[in-house]
């Protein structure tokens, strides 16, 4: 895949040296969904029928991505997240590899920052690692070509269960290699080595998989720390 070259303009924003980042788009699965946000056709018409997991009474402001938006004073461009969705599956229009084309809003505004948080369903459904690798690389290539001035934060997969650890590490190696090959504008938020793992992960979910408010905060902190580290290099 091509190595992306971005035009970088450094400014100071809230003590964080960043590009002139104002808008963020999300490409995710159920963990990133919320009724009225991830299926908001007023933002992007292709998201109209996106299924969701999170909804009231779970507070919108307690989702990891809204916590991040508030803490970094960003504006949401498009949240194109699909509950139950795989990243892989080029023959499936609902797969992340195909939804990656739809992260700009209906007015044509493109995101300055993209958060890619997918792969948990691919792992759980035992997608062939070679297929996952090819489609993850394809997704990053699409992001590079479609949003040439965006920075992309790729969240790796959490260490949820000792039984799945080896396979999770394999998928995370694929993510890391793909990100390295994609170029300097791509970086990883390391959820695997965060405190949200094993029993701590399970105890901070609403159903054993989907994070509760505390779990969401940990994810938000991991991503924010990755962004801070990236722009302070």
N, C-alpha and C positions, 0 to 999 in steps of 0.2 A: 504494500500500500504506500501511497506517497507520503513524504514527510511534509507536514503543514508548516508554512511560513506565514506568520502573522505580523501585521503592523502594530507595534506596541507603543502606547502613549501612557506614560506614568504620571499619576497625580496623587495627591494625598486625600484620603477619604476616611474620616473617623480614625485617624492614626494608622491606617493600613495603606501601604503603597500599592496601588492597584492601577490597572488600566482604567479608562473612563467607563467603568461598568455601572450600568443603570438597570438593565433588564436581565432576567434569568428565565430560562425555560427548563422544564423537567421532562425527561424521558424515563418512564418507570413502569412498575407493575403495581399490584394492589397496595403495597406499602406507601406508595406516593399518591394514591387516589384520595379524592374527597368529592362528595356529591355537590354539584354546582360549580366545581372548580376544574376537575380533570375531565369533565364532560361539558364544558362551557363552549357552546358553538358560537357565542359572541366573541370569543377569543380566537378560536380557529374552528372553522366549520366541520373539519374532519373529525373532531373529538365528540360530536353530538351524541353518539351512541356508545361512547366508552363506558364499560361497566366499572363500578366503583365498589370499594369495601367500606371506607370510612365515611361517616355521615353524622349529623347531630343524633344524640347529644355529645358525641366526641367533639371537643372544641376545635374548630378550624385553626385557631391560632396556636394550637399545641401540636400540629403536625410538624415534622422535622423541617419541611421546606418553608413553611410559614415562619417558624422560629428563625430560620436562617435569613429569610427576606427581611424580617424586622430588625435583626441584629446588624445586618449590613446595609440597611436602608435601600433595599432594592425594590424593583417593581416586577411583578409576575408578568411575563410575556405570554407563554403558553405552558400549561401542564398537560402533556400528552401521555397520560399514564393509563394503563389498561389492567384491570383486576384479573388475575389469572394468566396474564400474557407472558409468553416466552420472548426472549430477545431473538432467538434463532427461528428460522422458518421462512425462507424467501418466497415460498409459494403461498404464504399466509399473509394477507394484507394487514392483519391486526398485530403481527409480530413487530417487536421493536425495531428490527432491521429495516422494516418498511415505514414505520411511523416516524423514523428519524428525519424523513423529508418534511415533516409537518410540525416544526417548532417555531415558525414565524407566525405572527398574528394575521388576522384577516386584512389588516391595513398594509401588510408587507414588512412590518417592523421585525427585524431579526434580533435574537438574543445576543447580549454581550457575554453571557456566561451560560453554559449548559451543564446540568447535572444529570449524568447517566447512572441510574441505579437499577440494574437489571441482571438477571442470571439465576436468581433463586429458584424460579420455576423450571428453568432449563436443568438445573442441578437436580431438583426433586423429581423431575420426569425422566431422568437419566438420558438426557440428550447426549449423543456421541460427542466427546470432547473435540474431535476434529471438526465437526459441523459447528459447534459452538465457537471454536476459534475462528473459523472462516467467516462466520456471520458477525462476530464481534469486530473483527478487522474491517469487514464491509461497513458496519455501522459507523465506525470511526472515520472511514473514508468518506461516507456520505456527509457526516458532520463537517469534515474538513472542506469538502467541495461546496456544500450548501450554505455554510455559515463561516466564510473564510476569516472573519475577524473575531470570532468567538473563542473564548477559552472553555475547555471541557474538563470537568471534574468527574472522574469515573470512580464510583464507590464500589469497592470490592465486596465479596460475599462474607457474611458474618460466620463465625465459628459457633453454630447453633447446637451441634450434637456431636459427641465424640465418634459415633458410628459413621458420620458423614465427613469427618475431618479430612481424611486423605483425599477424597474426591473434591471437597471444597478447596483444598490447597491446590489441586490440579487446575480447577477452574480459575482460581486466583492467579496462578502462574500464567495462564492464557491471557487474562486481563492485563497483567503487568507487562507481558511481552508485547501485547497489542498496543498499549499506551506508549511504551518506549519507542516502538517503531513509528507511531503516528506523528511524533514531533514534540517540540518544546511547549506547545500550547495545550498539551494534554497532560493531566496529572492524576494521581490516585489519592482518594480518601480511604485510609486503611481501617475499615470496620472490623476486619478479621482479628486484629491484635488489640482492639479496644476492650473496655471493661464489659461490653455487651456481648457476652459469650457464655455458652454452656448453660448452667442453671440460672445465671444472671440474665441471660437472654430470655429463657422460658419464663422466669418470674417477672419480667418486665414486658409481657405481652398480654393481650386481651384474650388470646385463644391458643397460645403456644407458638404462634407464627407472627402475628401482626403486633407491632410494638404498642404498648400503652403510652401514657403521657411521659413517664420517666424514660422509657425506651426511646421515644421520639427525641427527647432532649439530648440523650447521649449521641444519637445519630447526628443531630444538628451540630453538636459540639465537635464531633469528629470531622465533619465536612468543613465547618468554619476554621478549625485548626489547620486543615489541609490547605485551604485557600490562603490563610494568613502566612503559612510557611512558604507556599509557592511564590507569593508576591513579595516576600521578604528575602528571597534568595539573593 
